[in-house]
Amino acid sequence: MGIKIRYREDRDQWVVTEISNGRRHQRSFAGEKQGKKQAREYAAAREAALDEAAFQGEAMGRERRRTFLEGLERWVSEYDVASQAKAIRPVAAYMGEDVLIGQETVDKAREMASHLRKAGRAQSTINNHLQVVKRVLNLAYIEWGWISHPLGDKIRKKTPKNERHVYLDADQLTRLMEAIPDKRQTDKRVIALAALTGLRQGELLALEPSNIHGNRILLRPDQTKSGKARVVPVPEDALPWLHALPFDTTYARLRKTWEDARKAVGRPDLRFHDLRHSYASMLAQAGESMTTVRDLLGHSSLIVTSRYSHIFDKDLDSVAIKLPSFLNQKRGENAATH
């Protein structure tokens, strides 16, 4: 293994030759003076890279350190990333080819978040970018064994200050469903299931027969945004819709159906994700606890679910009525006998 530099006068080129692991690589730089400078800089950089690889590899008895892009490529190849596809490309471009999986990735992710914030990007967009990095780091630790510490936990996502939550009630959802023509029956079922299960669009379109267990949907870790398995019950009258999975539609077709329906009911502001918010709202109205909503939505913690905290407030006044009244009792009236 080694690197050599030589000048080819007949071509006015400096040639850097590298022999590594039995393979020979060459790179040329034109110009006697400028080419020489570039060739030396390139050779120095390659020597440093080979030294680092030797230090991190067999020379020190360690596994070779992987780059973030290697992790990203493995995630994309092994999992359904449709729900996060929009953020993957810009994250890959910002992280670059040389960032290694480890604290370096965490630091670069924080730098990316700061850069996006200064550029005026919405906090929800920043969070989507950070989620891509967190997902790769979590897989590197939990499944691939590339790192020995859960570095994904070091990346914090801020709650958007102007976070938008729209909740549709049963009547509004019914009108929305009625606005979808029968010829788009599959899309209607997907949209209805989004409101009845809280599943994300990508999770719904990735459903397979193996995901159905009785009257429940069991999402595998590779099908969820958080990377954790999730079990969601399905209303009995919606179970027949799951007999012919996967759904015979596409993202583009579903988007067109959704846009036409929201326009028909005079709500062009609606987003598909609002169906997930509506599911949380209906659970709260049905008396479910915040921990139940957390588990059904697949949130990583109650901190994430707390963004819905206001929809759990409706019964707080009744709690006070249930408490015993003792402040007006005379001292010692009901005191315990010692």
C-alpha positions in Angstrom: 0.0 0.0 0.0 1.4 3.4 -0.9 1.0 6.6 -2.8 3.4 8.0 -5.4 3.5 11.2 -7.4 5.2 11.6 -10.8 5.3 14.1 -13.6 4.5 13.0 -17.2 6.3 15.6 -19.3 4.8 14.3 -22.6 1.3 15.1 -21.3 2.1 18.0 -19.0 0.4 16.1 -16.2 1.1 15.1 -12.6 -0.1 11.6 -11.8 -0.9 10.3 -8.3 -0.8 6.5 -8.1 -2.4 4.8 -5.1 -2.1 1.1 -4.4 -4.4 -0.1 -1.7 -5.7 -3.6 -0.9 -4.1 -5.0 -4.0 -5.8 -2.4 -6.3 -4.3 0.4 -8.3 -5.9 3.8 -8.6 -4.6 6.8 -10.5 -5.6 10.5 -10.8 -4.1 13.1 -13.1 -3.6 16.9 -12.6 -2.8 19.1 -15.6 -0.1 21.8 -15.6 3.5 21.7 -14.4 3.1 24.1 -11.5 -0.6 24.2 -10.7 -0.9 20.4 -11.3 2.0 19.7 -9.0 0.4 21.7 -6.2 -3.0 19.9 -6.7 -1.3 16.5 -6.9 0.5 17.0 -3.7 -2.6 18.2 -1.9 -4.6 15.3 -3.2 -1.8 12.8 -2.2 -1.6 14.3 1.3 -5.4 14.0 1.7 -5.4 10.4 0.6 -2.5 9.5 2.9 -4.4 11.0 5.8 -7.5 9.1 4.9 -5.6 5.8 4.6 -3.9 6.4 8.0 -7.3 7.1 9.6 -8.8 3.9 8.0 -5.8 1.9 9.3 -6.3 3.3 12.8 -10.0 2.6 12.9 -9.6 -0.7 11.2 -7.6 -3.9 11.6 -4.5 -2.0 12.8 -6.3 -1.2 16.1 -8.5 -4.3 16.1 -11.7 -2.2 15.5 -14.5 -2.3 13.0 -14.2 0.2 10.2 -16.2 3.3 11.0 -19.0 3.9 8.6 -20.1 7.2 7.1 -23.6 8.7 7.5 -24.3 8.3 3.8 -23.5 4.5 4.2 -26.1 4.4 6.9 -28.6 6.4 4.9 -28.2 4.2 1.9 -28.7 1.1 4.0 -31.8 2.5 5.6 -33.3 3.3 2.2 -32.5 -0.1 0.9 -33.9 -2.0 3.8 -36.9 0.0 4.9 -39.9 1.7 3.5 -38.9 5.4 3.7 -41.8 6.9 1.7 -43.1 9.0 4.6 -39.7 10.7 4.9 -38.6 10.7 1.2 -38.9 14.4 0.8 -36.3 15.2 3.5 -33.8 12.5 2.7 -32.2 14.1 -0.4 -31.5 17.5 1.2 -30.2 15.8 4.3 -27.8 13.7 2.3 -26.6 16.7 0.4 -26.0 18.7 3.6 -24.2 15.9 5.5 -21.8 15.1 2.7 -19.7 12.0 2.0 -17.2 12.3 4.8 -19.3 12.6 7.9 -18.8 9.5 10.0 -21.4 7.8 12.1 -20.9 9.0 15.6 -20.7 12.3 17.5 -19.6 13.9 14.2 -23.1 13.1 12.8 -24.8 14.7 15.8 -22.7 17.9 15.5 -23.4 18.1 11.8 -27.1 17.6 12.3 -27.2 20.5 14.9 -25.3 22.6 12.4 -27.9 21.7 9.7 -30.8 22.7 12.0 -29.2 26.0 12.8 -28.6 26.7 9.1 -32.2 25.9 8.2 -33.4 28.1 11.0 -31.4 31.0 9.8 -32.7 30.4 6.3 -36.2 30.9 7.6 -37.4 27.3 7.3 -40.4 26.2 9.4 -39.6 24.2 12.5 -41.7 21.3 11.2 -39.4 21.2 8.2 -36.3 21.3 10.4 -37.8 18.5 12.5 -38.4 16.3 9.4 -34.7 16.8 8.5 -33.5 15.9 12.0 -35.8 12.9 12.1 -33.9 11.4 9.1 -30.6 11.7 11.0 -32.1 10.3 14.2 -33.5 7.3 12.3 -30.1 6.4 10.8 -28.3 6.8 14.2 -30.9 4.7 16.0 -30.6 1.9 13.4 -26.8 2.2 13.6 -27.0 1.5 17.3 -30.0 -0.8 17.7 -29.8 -3.0 14.6 -26.4 -2.6 12.8 -24.1 -2.4 15.8 -22.0 0.4 14.2 -22.0 2.5 17.4 -22.0 1.5 21.0 -24.2 4.4 22.3 -27.7 5.6 21.4 -26.6 8.9 19.8 -30.0 9.5 18.2 -31.2 10.6 21.7 -28.8 13.5 21.5 -30.7 15.2 18.7 -33.6 17.2 20.0 -36.5 18.4 17.9 -38.2 21.6 19.0 -42.0 21.9 19.1 -43.1 24.4 16.4 -44.4 27.6 18.0 -47.0 28.0 15.4 -47.8 24.3 15.1 -51.0 23.9 13.2 -53.6 21.4 14.5 -56.9 21.0 12.6 -59.5 18.6 14.0 -62.5 17.3 12.0 -65.5 16.1 13.8 -67.6 13.1 12.7 -70.0 15.3 10.6 -67.1 17.0 8.8 -65.4 13.7 8.1 -68.7 12.2 6.8 -69.1 15.2 4.4 -65.5 14.7 3.3 -66.1 11.0 2.6 -69.3 11.8 0.6 -67.3 14.1 -1.6 -65.2 11.3 -2.9 -66.7 9.6 -5.9 -67.4 5.8 -5.9 -64.9 5.3 -8.7 -62.2 6.3 -6.2 -63.4 3.7 -3.7 -59.9 2.5 -2.7 -58.7 6.1 -2.0 -61.9 6.7 0.0 -61.0 3.7 2.2 -57.4 4.8 2.7 -58.6 8.3 3.7 -61.3 6.8 6.1 -58.7 4.5 7.7 -56.4 7.5 8.3 -59.1 9.0 10.4 -60.1 5.7 12.1 -56.6 4.5 12.9 -54.3 7.6 13.0 -51.9 5.9 10.5 -49.7 8.1 8.4 -50.2 8.1 4.6 -46.9 6.2 4.1 -47.9 3.6 6.8 -51.3 3.0 5.1 -49.9 2.5 1.6 -47.2 0.2 3.0 -49.7 -2.2 4.6 -49.5 -5.9 3.7 -51.7 -8.9 4.6 -49.1 -9.9 7.2 -49.8 -6.6 9.1 -53.4 -7.7 9.9 -53.9 -9.7 13.1 -57.6 -10.2 13.9 -59.1 -6.8 14.2 -55.8 -5.1 14.7 -53.1 -3.6 12.5 -49.5 -4.5 13.6 -46.9 -2.2 12.1 -43.4 -3.5 12.1 -40.5 -1.3 13.1 -39.4 -0.9 9.5 -42.9 0.6 8.7 -43.0 3.3 11.3 -41.5 6.7 11.5 -40.2 6.1 15.1 -38.7 2.7 14.2 -40.9 1.0 16.9 -43.6 -1.6 16.4 -47.2 -0.4 16.9 -50.5 -2.1 17.3 -53.7 -0.2 16.3 -57.3 -1.5 16.6 -59.6 -1.2 13.5 -63.3 -0.6 13.8 -65.3 -3.7 12.8 -67.0 -2.2 9.8 -63.7 -1.2 8.3 -62.1 -4.7 8.6 -63.3 -5.9 5.2 -61.3 -3.1 3.5 -58.1 -4.8 4.7 -58.8 -8.1 2.8 -57.1 -7.0 -0.4 -53.9 -5.4 0.7 -51.8 -3.7 -0.4 -54.1 -0.9 -1.5 -54.4 -0.6 -5.2 -53.5 3.1 -5.5 -50.5 5.4 -5.6 -49.3 8.5 -3.8 -50.1 10.7 -6.8 -53.6 9.2 -7.3 -54.4 9.5 -3.5 -53.2 13.1 -3.5 -55.4 14.0 -6.4 -58.4 12.4 -4.7 -57.7 14.2 -1.4 -57.3 17.6 -3.1 -60.5 17.2 -5.0 -62.4 16.1 -1.9 -61.2 19.0 0.3 -62.0 21.5 -2.5 -65.5 20.0 -2.8 -66.2 20.6 0.9 -64.8 24.1 0.8 -61.7 23.3 2.9 -58.6 23.7 0.6 -56.6 24.3 3.8 -57.0 20.6 4.9 -53.9 18.4 5.0 -53.9 14.6 4.9 -52.1 14.7 8.3 -55.1 16.5 9.8 -56.8 13.1 9.7 -54.3 11.9 12.3 -55.0 15.0 14.5 -58.7 14.2 14.2 -58.1 10.6 15.3 -56.3 11.9 18.4 -59.2 14.3 19.1 -61.8 11.5 18.8 -59.8 9.3 21.2 -59.8 12.1 23.7 -63.5 12.7 23.3 -64.1 9.0 23.9 -62.3 9.3 27.2 -59.0 7.7 26.3 -55.9 8.7 28.3 -53.0 10.6 27.0 -50.8 7.5 27.4 -53.2 5.5 25.2 -53.1 8.2 22.5 -49.3 8.2 22.7 -49.2 4.5 22.1 -51.8 4.4 19.3 -50.1 7.3 17.5 -46.7 5.8 17.9 -45.1 8.8 19.7 -41.7 8.3 21.3 -42.8 9.9 24.5 -45.6 11.8 26.3 -43.7 15.0 25.5 -44.6 14.5 21.8 -48.2 13.7 22.7 -48.4 16.8 24.9 -49.0 18.9 21.8 -52.5 17.5 22.0 -52.9 18.3 25.7 -55.6 20.9 25.2 -58.0 18.3 23.8 -57.8 16.4 27.1 -58.9 19.5 29.1 -62.7 19.2 28.6 -63.3 17.0 31.7 -60.9 18.7 34.1 -63.7 20.7 35.8 -65.5 17.5 36.7 -62.4 16.2 38.4 -62.7 18.9 41.1 -66.3 17.9 41.8 -65.2 14.3 42.6 -62.6 15.4 45.2 -63.7 15.3 48.9 -64.6 18.5 50.7 -62.7 18.9 53.9 -61.5 22.5 54.1 -64.7 23.8 55.8 -64.8 21.0 58.4 -64.1 21.9 62.0 -60.7 21.0 63.3 -60.7 17.6 64.8 -64.2 16.8 63.6 -63.0 13.8 61.6 -59.6 13.5 63.0 -58.3 10.0 63.4 -58.2 8.7 66.9 -54.7 8.0 68.2 
